[in-house]
Amino acid sequence: MQDLAIETNCLTRRYDGLPALNKVSIQIASGSRIALLGNNGSGKTTLLTILSTLLQSSGGSARILGYDVAKKTTALRNIIGVIRHQPMLYENFSPIEDLELFAKIYQVPDSDERIKKLLTSVEIWHLRDEMIGTFSRGQKQRLMIAKSLLHKPKVLLLDEPEIGLDQDGLRVLDQLILMNAEEGSTPVTVLAATHREERVDTWATGFVRLERGQIIETTLSKDNL
């Protein structure tokens, strides 16, 4: 069996007694790029939020590269990059200010060089001193791509990363995240919720489909189950 990047065992989350996730068990090998599919309300965001350490499960367990997500360890947060459905940005900051704060929290070495490289890669370096609150949705999403990569995470947890992106933005997303071209080294593991199923074959190595909080279909190989 390949090394596992993400593993859940009977992971469950209830709201007012009703399951948003119901005993979800998955095993995702390191280096995989997995599309998380399903209609609104299927449990995709709940699963990603738990894995991101931002929500406690009601039962079961989840691990990322061996770390228990329920313990919310600093070591775990240092190895995951996150894009949420709503951008996690300080709207009264500039991109430089926002990324500098993030780099300080995560103790990113050579942060000035890293920030310039990423803002250039997502093609918004020219907006580096503008207030984020004036940005379009697509520009904010480009900044979130840069922010998710700033600390060189090993696992990326992405909730609808394509939202707001035009064709050029989708190209940036594919190059830097979905196809793992940014670092030019060992690919990171990607778990990305998406409604753009027509694009999945262009980047994903497999998929997990949820319905009403349960897995109903998967193309993960038997070695990863």
Residue frames as a rotation matrix with the C-alpha (Angstrom) as fourth column:
MET 1
0.573 0.820 0.000 0.00
0.820 -0.573 0.000 0.00
0.000 0.000 -1.000 0.00
GLN 2
-0.117 -0.584 0.803 1.22
0.491 -0.737 -0.465 3.49
0.864 0.340 0.373 -0.84
ASP 3
-0.848 -0.184 -0.496 1.83
0.522 -0.442 -0.729 6.01
-0.086 -0.878 0.471 1.94
LEU 4
0.127 0.981 0.147 -1.44
0.955 -0.161 0.251 7.65
0.270 0.109 -0.957 2.92
ALA 5
-0.810 -0.301 0.503 -1.86
0.221 -0.952 -0.214 11.41
0.543 -0.062 0.837 2.93
ILE 6
-0.459 0.760 0.460 -5.50
-0.867 -0.496 -0.046 11.49
0.193 -0.420 0.887 4.04
GLU 7
-0.736 0.265 -0.623 -7.37
0.240 0.963 0.126 8.81
0.633 -0.056 -0.772 5.95
THR 8
-0.411 0.672 0.616 -10.84
-0.892 -0.435 -0.121 8.94
0.187 -0.600 0.778 7.50
ASN 9
-0.880 0.142 -0.454 -12.59
0.197 0.978 -0.076 6.19
0.433 -0.156 -0.888 9.40
CYS 10
-0.135 0.944 -0.300 -16.38
0.945 0.214 0.248 6.37
0.298 -0.250 -0.921 9.84
LEU 11
-0.946 -0.280 -0.161 -16.11
0.315 -0.911 -0.267 10.17
-0.073 -0.303 0.950 9.95
THR 12
-0.068 0.997 0.044 -19.44
0.925 0.047 0.376 11.65
0.373 0.067 -0.925 11.01
ARG 13
-0.991 -0.111 -0.080 -20.79
0.134 -0.904 -0.406 15.14
-0.028 -0.412 0.911 11.59
ARG 14
-0.183 0.983 -0.032 -24.32
0.958 0.185 0.220 15.90
0.222 0.010 -0.975 12.81
TYR 15
-0.943 0.086 0.322 -26.22
-0.132 -0.983 -0.124 19.16
0.305 -0.160 0.939 12.94
ASP 16
-0.314 0.858 0.407 -29.28
-0.943 -0.232 -0.238 19.15
-0.109 -0.459 0.882 15.22
GLY 17
-0.017 0.242 0.970 -29.15
-0.390 0.892 -0.229 15.37
-0.921 -0.382 0.079 15.16
LEU 18
0.931 0.358 0.070 -29.12
-0.058 0.335 -0.940 15.13
-0.360 0.871 0.333 11.37
PRO 19
0.189 -0.938 0.289 -25.97
0.529 0.346 0.775 13.77
-0.827 0.006 0.562 9.67
ALA 20
0.690 -0.140 -0.710 -24.13
-0.589 -0.678 -0.439 16.08
-0.420 0.722 -0.550 7.28
LEU 21
-0.260 -0.715 -0.649 -21.49
-0.819 0.519 -0.244 13.34
0.511 0.468 -0.721 7.05
ASN 22
0.641 0.582 0.500 -22.39
-0.749 0.615 0.246 9.75
-0.164 -0.533 0.830 7.78
LYS 23
0.523 -0.482 0.703 -19.56
-0.039 0.810 0.585 7.28
-0.851 -0.334 0.404 8.48
VAL 24
0.919 -0.255 -0.301 -17.32
-0.355 -0.202 -0.913 8.43
0.172 0.946 -0.276 5.63
SER 25
0.456 -0.803 0.383 -14.19
0.042 0.449 0.892 6.30
-0.889 -0.391 0.239 5.24
ILE 26
0.973 -0.224 -0.053 -11.58
-0.076 -0.095 -0.993 7.14
0.217 0.970 -0.109 2.62
GLN 27
0.381 -0.925 -0.001 -7.88
0.355 0.145 0.924 6.53
-0.854 -0.352 0.383 2.10
ILE 28
0.999 -0.054 -0.008 -5.99
-0.034 -0.505 -0.862 8.81
0.042 0.861 -0.506 -0.26
ALA 29
0.462 -0.886 0.041 -2.42
0.875 0.463 0.142 8.03
-0.144 -0.030 0.989 -1.25
SER 30
0.165 -0.526 -0.835 0.27
0.157 -0.821 0.548 10.69
-0.974 -0.222 -0.053 -1.10
GLY 31
-0.813 -0.535 -0.231 0.61
-0.068 -0.307 0.949 12.54
-0.578 0.787 0.213 -4.39
SER 32
-0.421 0.743 0.521 -2.96
0.899 0.418 0.132 11.83
-0.120 0.523 -0.844 -5.49
ARG 33
-0.950 0.290 -0.117 -5.21
-0.303 -0.945 0.123 14.50
-0.075 0.152 0.985 -6.96
ILE 34
-0.702 0.711 -0.028 -8.76
0.710 0.698 -0.092 13.66
-0.046 -0.084 -0.995 -5.92
ALA 35
-0.715 0.588 0.378 -11.93
-0.313 -0.753 0.579 15.45
0.625 0.296 0.722 -7.02
LEU 36
-0.842 0.521 -0.140 -14.65
0.343 0.317 -0.884 15.62
-0.416 -0.792 -0.446 -4.39
LEU 37
-0.838 0.543 0.062 -18.01
-0.117 -0.290 0.950 15.56
0.534 0.788 0.307 -6.17
GLY 38
-0.505 0.762 -0.405 -21.63
0.861 0.413 -0.297 15.92
-0.059 -0.499 -0.865 -5.16
ASN 39
0.114 0.667 0.736 -24.56
0.554 -0.658 0.511 18.31
0.825 0.349 -0.445 -5.17
ASN 40
-0.453 -0.145 0.880 -24.94
-0.500 -0.775 -0.385 21.19
0.738 -0.615 0.278 -2.73
GLY 41
0.270 0.556 0.786 -25.60
-0.960 0.095 0.262 19.74
0.071 -0.825 0.560 0.72
SER 42
0.674 -0.012 -0.738 -23.88
-0.207 0.957 -0.204 16.45
0.709 0.290 0.643 -0.05
GLY 43
0.939 -0.310 -0.150 -21.23
0.239 0.272 0.932 16.95
-0.248 -0.911 0.330 2.65
LYS 44
0.444 -0.819 0.363 -18.25
0.681 0.045 -0.731 18.14
0.582 0.572 0.578 0.61
THR 45
0.134 -0.380 0.915 -17.67
-0.294 -0.897 -0.329 21.36
0.946 -0.225 -0.232 2.53
THR 46
0.819 0.204 0.536 -18.24
-0.568 0.155 0.808 19.64
0.081 -0.967 0.243 5.87
LEU 47
0.839 -0.544 0.015 -15.61
0.543 0.838 0.051 17.03
-0.041 -0.034 0.999 5.07
LEU 48
0.159 -0.826 0.541 -13.06
0.572 -0.370 -0.732 19.62
0.805 0.426 0.413 3.95
THR 49
0.344 0.027 0.939 -13.74
-0.516 -0.830 0.213 21.83
0.784 -0.558 -0.271 6.96
ILE 50
0.969 -0.027 0.246 -13.13
-0.190 0.557 0.809 18.96
-0.159 -0.830 0.534 9.37
LEU 51
0.588 -0.793 0.161 -9.93
0.801 0.542 -0.256 18.00
0.116 0.279 0.953 7.58
SER 52
0.099 -0.523 0.847 -8.84
0.273 -0.804 -0.528 21.65
0.957 0.284 0.063 7.73
THR 53
-0.593 -0.277 -0.756 -9.17
0.752 0.147 -0.643 21.50
0.289 -0.950 0.121 11.57
LEU 54
-0.897 0.264 0.354 -11.84
-0.280 -0.960 0.006 24.21
0.341 -0.094 0.935 11.47
LEU 55
0.163 0.976 0.147 -14.74
-0.890 0.081 0.448 21.95
0.425 -0.204 0.882 12.54
GLN 56
-0.652 -0.334 0.680 -14.96
-0.655 0.700 -0.284 19.09
-0.381 -0.631 -0.676 15.01
SER 57
-0.570 0.465 -0.677 -16.45
-0.271 0.672 0.689 15.80
0.776 0.576 -0.257 13.90
SER 58
0.241 0.730 0.639 -19.30
-0.947 0.032 0.321 14.16
0.214 -0.683 0.699 15.83
GLY 59
0.652 -0.056 0.756 -17.73
-0.283 0.908 0.310 10.73
-0.704 -0.416 0.576 15.50
GLY 60
0.858 -0.414 0.305 -15.09
0.503 0.556 -0.662 8.68
0.104 0.721 0.685 13.75
SER 61
0.330 -0.839 -0.432 -11.57
0.258 -0.360 0.897 9.89
-0.908 -0.408 0.097 13.03
ALA 62
0.960 -0.138 0.242 -9.45
0.204 -0.240 -0.949 11.61
0.189 0.961 -0.202 10.42
ARG 63
0.354 -0.913 -0.204 -5.70
0.355 -0.070 0.932 11.81
-0.865 -0.402 0.299 9.90
ILE 64
0.975 -0.215 -0.062 -3.50
-0.148 -0.414 -0.898 13.78
0.168 0.885 -0.435 7.53
LEU 65
0.193 -0.954 -0.231 0.00
-0.302 0.166 -0.939 12.38
0.934 0.251 -0.256 7.07
GLY 66
-0.303 -0.269 -0.914 -0.49
0.569 0.719 -0.400 10.58
0.765 -0.641 -0.065 10.38
TYR 67
-0.993 -0.051 0.103 -1.67
-0.042 -0.671 -0.740 13.61
0.107 -0.739 0.665 12.36
ASP 68
-0.352 0.910 -0.219 -5.05
0.932 0.318 -0.176 13.42
-0.090 -0.266 -0.960 14.09
VAL 69
-0.489 0.158 0.858 -7.04
0.371 -0.853 0.368 16.41
0.790 0.498 0.358 12.80
ALA 70
0.595 0.783 -0.182 -9.05
0.475 -0.161 0.865 16.58
0.648 -0.601 -0.467 16.04
LYS 71
0.330 -0.554 -0.764 -5.91
0.890 -0.087 0.447 17.64
-0.314 -0.828 0.465 17.91
LYS 72
0.936 0.159 0.314 -5.37
0.286 -0.863 -0.417 20.67
0.205 0.480 -0.853 15.62
THR 73
0.399 -0.861 -0.316 -1.63
0.671 0.039 0.740 20.53
-0.625 -0.508 0.593 16.08
THR 74
0.459 -0.352 -0.816 0.65
-0.471 -0.875 0.112 23.26
-0.753 0.333 -0.567 14.81
ALA 75
-0.625 -0.737 0.255 2.58
-0.222 0.482 0.848 20.59
-0.748 0.473 -0.465 12.92
LEU 76
-0.217 0.640 0.737 -0.59
0.808 0.542 -0.233 19.58
-0.548 0.545 -0.634 11.09
ARG 77
0.741 0.574 -0.349 -1.56
0.322 -0.760 -0.565 23.12
-0.589 0.307 -0.747 10.16
ASN 78
0.081 -0.813 -0.576 1.93
-0.524 -0.526 0.670 23.69
-0.848 0.248 -0.469 8.81
ILE 79
-0.816 -0.452 0.361 1.51
-0.001 0.625 0.781 20.91
-0.578 0.636 -0.510 6.23
ILE 80
-0.110 0.827 0.552 -1.95
0.930 0.282 -0.237 21.76
-0.352 0.487 -0.799 4.88
GLY 81
-0.980 -0.040 -0.196 -2.96
-0.038 -0.926 0.376 24.51
-0.196 0.376 0.906 2.48
VAL 82
-0.340 0.940 0.034 -6.60
0.745 0.291 -0.600 25.55
-0.574 -0.179 -0.799 2.37
ILE 83
-0.949 0.302 0.088 -8.90
-0.193 -0.781 0.594 27.36
0.247 0.547 0.800 -0.02
ARG 84
-0.605 0.795 -0.029 -12.37
0.401 0.273 -0.875 27.81
-0.688 -0.541 -0.484 1.47
HIS 85
-0.025 0.715 0.699 -15.58
1.000 0.021 0.014 28.59
-0.005 0.699 -0.715 -0.40
GLN 86
0.955 0.231 0.185 -15.35
0.225 -0.973 0.052 32.17
0.192 -0.008 -0.981 0.87
PRO 87
0.215 -0.961 0.175 -11.86
0.298 -0.106 -0.949 33.72
0.930 0.256 0.264 0.59
MET 88
0.692 -0.114 -0.713 -9.99
0.713 -0.043 0.700 34.02
-0.111 -0.993 0.051 3.90
LEU 89
-0.272 -0.747 0.607 -8.51
0.792 -0.532 -0.299 37.47
0.546 0.399 0.736 3.29
TYR 90
-0.174 0.138 -0.975 -8.22
0.704 -0.675 -0.222 40.79
-0.689 -0.725 0.020 5.14
GLU 91
0.385 0.464 0.798 -10.14
0.921 -0.250 -0.299 43.12
0.061 0.850 -0.523 2.88
ASN 92
0.997 -0.044 -0.060 -8.54
-0.035 -0.990 0.137 46.26
-0.065 -0.135 -0.989 4.32
PHE 93
0.172 -0.977 0.126 -5.04
-0.002 0.128 0.992 44.85
-0.985 -0.171 0.020 3.60
SER 94
0.290 -0.242 -0.926 -3.07
-0.956 -0.115 -0.269 44.79
-0.041 0.963 -0.265 0.39
PRO 95
0.878 -0.019 -0.479 -1.94
-0.114 0.962 -0.247 41.41
0.465 0.271 0.843 -0.98
ILE 96
-0.130 -0.991 -0.027 1.58
-0.067 0.036 -0.997 42.13
0.989 -0.128 -0.071 0.28
GLU 97
-0.415 0.002 0.910 0.30
-0.855 -0.342 -0.390 42.89
0.310 -0.940 0.143 3.79
ASP 98
0.641 0.739 0.208 -1.99
-0.768 0.616 0.179 39.87
0.004 -0.274 0.962 3.90
LEU 99
0.761 -0.386 -0.521 0.71
0.098 0.863 -0.495 37.46
0.641 0.326 0.695 2.76
GLU 100
-0.296 -0.889 0.350 3.36
-0.301 -0.261 -0.917 39.03
0.906 -0.377 -0.190 5.00
LEU 101
-0.038 0.370 0.928 1.14
-0.999 -0.046 -0.023 38.42
0.035 -0.928 0.371 8.04
PHE 102
0.911 0.405 -0.078 0.50
-0.409 0.911 -0.045 34.82
0.053 0.073 0.996 6.95
ALA 103
0.402 -0.847 -0.347 4.21
0.057 0.401 -0.914 34.28
0.914 0.347 0.209 6.34
LYS 104
-0.384 -0.524 0.760 5.03
-0.697 -0.376 -0.611 35.58
0.606 -0.765 -0.220 9.81
ILE 105
0.393 0.625 0.674 2.49
-0.904 0.396 0.161 33.27
-0.166 -0.673 0.721 11.47
TYR 106
0.996 0.049 0.079 3.86
-0.028 0.971 -0.239 30.25
-0.089 0.236 0.968 9.58
GLN 107
0.393 -0.919 -0.040 7.48
-0.292 -0.166 0.942 31.36
-0.872 -0.358 -0.334 9.84
VAL 108
0.896 -0.029 0.444 8.05
0.420 0.380 -0.824 31.17
-0.145 0.924 0.353 6.08
PRO 109
0.011 -0.960 -0.280 11.77
0.489 -0.239 0.839 31.61
-0.872 -0.146 0.467 5.27
ASP 110
-0.900 -0.433 0.051 12.77
0.274 -0.471 0.838 34.17
-0.339 0.768 0.543 2.63
SER 111
-0.117 0.992 0.040 9.17
0.697 0.111 -0.708 35.36
-0.707 -0.055 -0.705 2.69
ASP 112
0.104 0.152 -0.983 9.67
-0.380 -0.907 -0.181 38.50
-0.919 0.392 -0.037 0.58
GLU 113
-0.742 -0.457 -0.491 11.07
-0.630 0.224 0.744 36.46
-0.230 0.861 -0.454 -2.30
ARG 114
-0.845 0.469 0.257 8.40
0.467 0.881 -0.074 33.79
-0.261 0.058 -0.964 -1.85
ILE 115
0.032 0.902 -0.431 5.58
0.370 -0.412 -0.833 36.34
-0.929 -0.133 -0.347 -1.87
LYS 116
-0.099 -0.121 -0.988 6.88
-0.717 -0.679 0.156 38.04
-0.690 0.724 -0.020 -5.02
LYS 117
-0.948 -0.301 -0.101 7.24
-0.291 0.695 0.658 34.70
-0.127 0.653 -0.746 -6.78
LEU 118
-0.626 0.755 0.195 3.70
0.678 0.651 -0.343 33.59
-0.386 -0.083 -0.919 -5.98
LEU 119
0.176 0.711 -0.680 1.99
0.122 -0.702 -0.702 36.91
-0.977 0.040 -0.211 -6.72
THR 120
-0.391 -0.380 -0.839 3.82
-0.794 -0.322 0.516 36.95
-0.466 0.867 -0.176 -10.04
SER 121
-0.992 -0.024 0.127 2.79
0.029 0.916 0.401 33.35
-0.125 0.401 -0.907 -10.74
VAL 122
-0.266 0.963 0.051 -0.90
0.829 0.255 -0.497 34.10
-0.491 -0.090 -0.866 -10.12
GLU 123
-0.493 -0.075 0.867 -0.49
0.762 -0.518 0.388 37.24
0.420 0.852 0.312 -12.26
ILE 124
0.715 0.680 0.166 -1.51
0.520 -0.675 0.524 39.87
0.468 -0.288 -0.835 -9.69
TRP 125
-0.155 -0.850 -0.504 1.91
0.981 -0.193 0.022 41.26
-0.116 -0.491 0.863 -8.76
HIS 126
-0.684 -0.082 0.725 0.80
0.373 -0.893 0.251 44.56
0.627 0.442 0.641 -10.30
LEU 127
0.319 0.878 0.357 -1.98
-0.080 -0.350 0.933 44.70
0.944 -0.326 -0.042 -7.67
ARG 128
-0.177 -0.478 -0.860 0.33
0.677 0.575 -0.459 44.02
0.715 -0.663 0.222 -4.75
ASP 129
-0.940 -0.247 -0.237 -0.30
0.342 -0.635 -0.693 47.38
0.021 -0.732 0.681 -3.03
GLU 130
-0.499 0.839 0.219 -4.02
-0.418 -0.455 0.786 47.69
0.759 0.300 0.578 -3.80
MET 131
-0.527 0.395 0.753 -6.68
-0.784 0.118 -0.610 47.13
-0.329 -0.911 0.247 -1.13
ILE 132
-0.988 0.090 0.125 -8.07
0.121 0.955 0.272 43.59
-0.095 0.283 -0.954 -1.34
GLY 133
-0.312 0.941 -0.129 -11.60
0.355 -0.011 -0.935 44.89
-0.882 -0.337 -0.330 -0.75
THR 134
0.084 0.299 -0.950 -11.52
-0.700 -0.661 -0.270 46.45
-0.709 0.688 0.154 -4.23
PHE 135
-0.850 -0.522 -0.072 -10.66
-0.427 0.601 0.676 43.15
-0.310 0.605 -0.733 -5.94
SER 136
0.060 0.802 -0.595 -13.00
-0.897 0.305 0.321 41.13
0.438 0.514 0.737 -8.15
ARG 137
0.748 0.276 0.604 -13.94
-0.544 0.776 0.320 37.62
-0.380 -0.567 0.730 -7.06
GLY 138
0.902 -0.427 -0.061 -11.47
0.273 0.674 -0.687 36.18
0.334 0.603 0.724 -9.53
GLN 139
0.142 -0.880 0.453 -8.63
-0.330 -0.474 -0.816 38.37
0.933 -0.033 -0.358 -8.26
LYS 140
0.226 0.005 0.974 -9.36
-0.974 0.030 0.226 37.32
-0.028 -1.000 0.012 -4.70
GLN 141
0.951 0.160 0.264 -9.33
-0.162 0.987 -0.016 33.69
-0.263 -0.028 0.965 -5.79
ARG 142
0.575 -0.817 -0.025 -5.92
0.150 0.135 -0.979 34.16
0.804 0.560 0.200 -7.43
LEU 143
-0.059 -0.582 0.811 -4.66
-0.774 -0.487 -0.406 35.63
0.631 -0.652 -0.421 -4.15
MET 144
0.557 0.322 0.765 -6.06
-0.764 0.559 0.321 32.65
-0.324 -0.764 0.558 -2.25
ILE 145
0.931 -0.315 -0.184 -4.16
0.157 0.801 -0.577 30.32
0.329 0.509 0.796 -4.59
ALA 146
0.080 -0.950 0.303 -0.96
-0.169 -0.312 -0.935 32.15
0.982 0.024 -0.185 -3.71
LYS 147
0.022 -0.025 0.999 -1.80
-0.961 -0.276 0.014 32.16
0.276 -0.961 -0.030 0.00
SER 148
0.880 0.389 0.273 -2.55
-0.452 0.863 0.227 28.43
-0.147 -0.323 0.935 0.08
LEU 149
0.776 -0.621 -0.110 0.90
0.409 0.629 -0.661 27.71
0.480 0.468 0.742 -1.37
LEU 150
0.627 -0.544 0.557 2.94
-0.519 -0.825 -0.222 30.24
0.580 -0.150 -0.800 0.60
HIS 151
0.257 -0.507 0.823 4.19
-0.909 0.161 0.383 27.86
-0.327 -0.847 -0.419 3.30
LYS 152
-0.415 -0.448 -0.792 4.81
-0.794 0.603 0.074 24.98
0.445 0.660 -0.606 0.85
PRO 153
0.112 0.554 0.825 2.14
-0.855 0.477 -0.204 22.59
-0.506 -0.683 0.527 2.21
LYS 154
-0.897 -0.427 0.119 2.17
-0.343 0.838 0.424 18.87
-0.280 0.339 -0.898 1.52
VAL 155
-0.544 0.805 0.237 -1.63
0.827 0.562 -0.013 18.52
-0.144 0.189 -0.971 1.34
LEU 156
-0.958 0.288 -0.014 -4.07
-0.282 -0.925 0.256 20.95
0.061 0.249 0.967 -0.29
LEU 157
-0.501 0.864 -0.043 -7.73
0.774 0.426 -0.469 21.03
-0.387 -0.268 -0.882 0.77
LEU 158
-0.991 0.017 -0.136 -9.70
-0.089 -0.836 0.541 23.08
-0.105 0.548 0.830 -1.74
ASP 159
-0.258 0.965 0.055 -13.40
0.604 0.205 -0.770 24.00
-0.754 -0.166 -0.636 -1.65
GLU 160
0.690 0.565 0.452 -14.56
0.672 -0.269 -0.690 25.06
-0.268 0.780 -0.565 -5.13
PRO 161
-0.122 -0.850 -0.513 -11.21
0.465 -0.505 0.727 26.62
-0.877 -0.150 0.457 -6.10
GLU 162
-0.620 -0.124 0.774 -12.51
0.784 -0.102 0.612 27.43
0.003 0.987 0.160 -9.61
ILE 163
0.413 0.883 -0.224 -15.12
0.880 -0.450 -0.154 29.94
-0.237 -0.133 -0.962 -8.42
GLY 164
0.742 0.032 -0.669 -14.72
0.054 -0.998 0.013 33.35
-0.668 -0.046 -0.743 -10.04
LEU 165
-0.280 -0.959 -0.039 -11.87
-0.030 -0.032 0.999 32.34
-0.960 0.281 -0.020 -12.33
ASP 166
0.627 0.352 -0.695 -11.88
-0.683 -0.180 -0.708 33.09
-0.375 0.918 0.128 -16.04
GLN 167
0.961 -0.234 -0.146 -9.99
0.106 0.803 -0.587 30.93
0.255 0.549 0.796 -18.53
ASP 168
0.117 -0.965 0.236 -6.66
-0.265 -0.259 -0.929 32.55
0.957 0.046 -0.286 -17.66
GLY 169
-0.004 -0.055 0.998 -7.42
-0.993 -0.118 -0.011 32.05
0.119 -0.991 -0.054 -13.97
LEU 170
0.886 0.352 0.303 -8.24
-0.379 0.925 0.034 28.39
-0.268 -0.145 0.952 -14.54
ARG 171
0.645 -0.732 -0.218 -4.92
0.092 0.358 -0.929 28.01
0.758 0.580 0.298 -16.32
VAL 172
-0.176 -0.694 0.698 -3.13
-0.699 -0.411 -0.585 29.48
0.693 -0.591 -0.413 -13.29
LEU 173
0.364 0.415 0.834 -5.05
-0.897 0.397 0.194 27.15
-0.251 -0.819 0.517 -10.97
ASP 174
0.994 0.039 -0.104 -4.19
-0.074 0.929 -0.362 24.11
0.083 0.368 0.926 -13.06
GLN 175
0.373 -0.927 -0.042 -0.52
-0.023 0.036 -0.999 24.96
0.927 0.374 -0.008 -13.33
LEU 176
-0.330 -0.588 0.739 0.09
-0.670 -0.406 -0.622 25.90
0.665 -0.700 -0.260 -9.70
ILE 177
-0.289 0.310 0.906 -2.23
-0.883 0.281 -0.377 23.61
-0.371 -0.908 0.193 -7.78
LEU 178
0.644 0.721 0.256 -4.22
-0.609 0.686 -0.399 21.01
-0.463 0.102 0.880 -9.65
MET 179
0.885 -0.377 -0.274 -1.31
0.031 0.634 -0.772 19.81
0.465 0.675 0.573 -11.75
ASN 180
0.839 -0.518 -0.169 1.29
0.265 0.118 0.957 20.60
-0.475 -0.847 0.236 -9.05
ALA 181
0.535 -0.661 0.526 3.68
0.694 -0.012 -0.720 22.41
0.483 0.750 0.452 -11.36
GLU 182
0.900 -0.070 0.430 4.54
-0.182 -0.957 0.226 25.22
0.396 -0.282 -0.874 -8.96
GLU 183
0.672 -0.649 0.356 7.31
-0.495 -0.035 0.868 23.63
-0.551 -0.760 -0.345 -6.94
GLY 184
0.445 -0.507 -0.738 8.79
-0.747 0.245 -0.618 21.40
0.494 0.826 -0.270 -9.60
SER 185
-0.718 -0.641 0.272 9.36
-0.681 0.565 -0.466 18.65
0.145 -0.519 -0.842 -7.04
THR 186
-0.908 0.399 -0.128 7.34
0.414 0.901 -0.132 15.83
0.063 -0.173 -0.983 -5.47
PRO 187
-0.416 0.815 0.404 3.65
-0.050 -0.464 0.884 16.58
0.908 0.348 0.234 -6.12
VAL 188
-0.840 0.278 0.467 1.53
-0.518 -0.151 -0.842 17.54
-0.163 -0.949 0.271 -3.15
THR 189
-0.724 0.687 0.065 -1.71
0.689 0.724 0.017 15.70
-0.036 0.057 -0.998 -2.41
VAL 190
-0.877 0.480 0.032 -4.86
-0.462 -0.859 0.219 17.50
0.132 0.177 0.975 -3.55
LEU 191
-0.540 0.842 -0.016 -8.44
0.824 0.524 -0.214 16.99
-0.172 -0.129 -0.977 -2.38
ALA 192
-0.962 0.118 -0.246 -10.65
-0.171 -0.964 0.206 19.49
-0.213 0.240 0.947 -4.21
ALA 193
-0.161 0.974 0.157 -14.42
0.560 0.221 -0.799 19.88
-0.813 -0.040 -0.581 -4.14
THR 194
-0.898 -0.147 -0.414 -15.74
-0.236 -0.632 0.738 20.96
-0.370 0.761 0.534 -7.51
HIS 195
0.221 0.964 0.148 -18.94
-0.045 0.161 -0.986 21.36
-0.974 0.212 0.079 -9.51
ARG 196
0.279 -0.206 -0.938 -16.92
-0.919 -0.340 -0.198 21.57
-0.278 0.918 -0.284 -12.72
GLU 197
0.377 -0.090 0.922 -17.14
-0.114 0.983 0.142 17.86
-0.919 -0.158 0.360 -13.51
GLU 198
0.990 -0.005 0.140 -16.34
0.140 0.140 -0.980 18.50
-0.015 0.990 0.139 -17.17
ARG 199
0.501 -0.856 0.126 -12.82
-0.701 -0.487 -0.521 19.51
0.508 0.173 -0.844 -16.05
VAL 200
0.664 -0.215 0.716 -12.11
-0.584 0.448 0.676 16.65
-0.466 -0.868 0.172 -13.65
ASP 201
0.862 -0.309 0.401 -10.55
0.439 0.850 -0.291 14.38
-0.251 0.427 0.869 -16.27
THR 202
0.672 -0.626 0.396 -7.97
0.053 -0.492 -0.869 17.07
0.739 0.605 -0.297 -17.06
TRP 203
-0.032 -0.737 0.675 -6.41
-0.713 -0.456 -0.532 17.08
0.700 -0.499 -0.511 -13.58
ALA 204
0.332 0.247 0.910 -7.73
-0.920 0.297 0.255 14.41
-0.207 -0.922 0.326 -11.20
THR 205
-0.716 -0.567 -0.407 -6.26
-0.608 0.793 -0.037 10.96
0.344 0.221 -0.913 -10.63
GLY 206
-0.689 0.570 -0.448 -9.52
0.616 0.786 0.053 9.82
0.382 -0.239 -0.893 -9.02
PHE 207
-0.492 0.575 0.654 -12.72
-0.500 -0.802 0.329 11.04
0.713 -0.165 0.681 -7.42
VAL 208
-0.850 0.407 -0.336 -15.03
0.517 0.515 -0.684 10.56
-0.106 -0.755 -0.647 -4.45
ARG 209
-0.543 0.744 0.390 -18.74
-0.149 -0.542 0.827 11.32
0.826 0.391 0.405 -4.88
LEU 210
-0.953 0.250 -0.168 -20.91
0.200 0.109 -0.974 12.16
-0.225 -0.962 -0.154 -1.89
GLU 211
-0.395 0.896 0.202 -24.67
-0.100 -0.260 0.960 12.19
0.913 0.359 0.193 -1.55
ARG 212
0.635 0.699 0.330 -26.48
-0.326 -0.145 0.934 13.13
0.701 -0.701 0.135 1.64
GLY 213
0.425 -0.556 0.714 -23.27
-0.904 -0.215 0.370 12.75
-0.053 -0.803 -0.594 3.59
GLN 214
0.463 -0.244 0.852 -22.35
-0.089 0.944 0.318 9.30
-0.882 -0.223 0.415 2.32
ILE 215
-0.577 -0.691 -0.436 -19.94
-0.608 0.008 0.794 8.01
-0.545 0.723 -0.425 -0.31
ILE 216
0.522 0.808 0.273 -21.91
-0.343 0.492 -0.800 6.63
-0.781 0.324 0.534 -3.24
GLU 217
0.937 -0.266 0.226 -19.13
0.325 0.430 -0.842 6.26
0.127 0.863 0.489 -5.82
THR 218
0.530 -0.829 -0.182 -15.36
-0.470 -0.465 0.750 6.37
-0.706 -0.312 -0.635 -5.98
THR 219
0.898 -0.333 -0.286 -12.57
-0.124 0.433 -0.893 5.66
0.422 0.837 0.348 -8.43
LEU 220
0.206 -0.831 0.517 -9.89
-0.967 -0.091 0.239 5.29
-0.152 -0.549 -0.822 -5.79
SER 221
-0.101 -0.314 -0.944 -7.93
-0.555 0.806 -0.208 2.12
0.826 0.503 -0.256 -6.52
LYS 222
0.759 0.414 -0.503 -8.30
0.089 0.699 0.710 -0.93
0.645 -0.583 0.493 -4.30
ASP 223
-0.126 -0.898 -0.421 -4.84
0.758 0.186 -0.625 -0.24
0.640 -0.398 0.657 -2.92
ASN 224
-0.840 -0.200 0.505 -6.18
-0.049 -0.898 -0.437 3.00
0.541 -0.392 0.744 -1.48
LEU 225
0.127 0.969 0.214 -9.36
-0.537 -0.114 0.836 1.66
0.834 -0.221 0.506 0.11
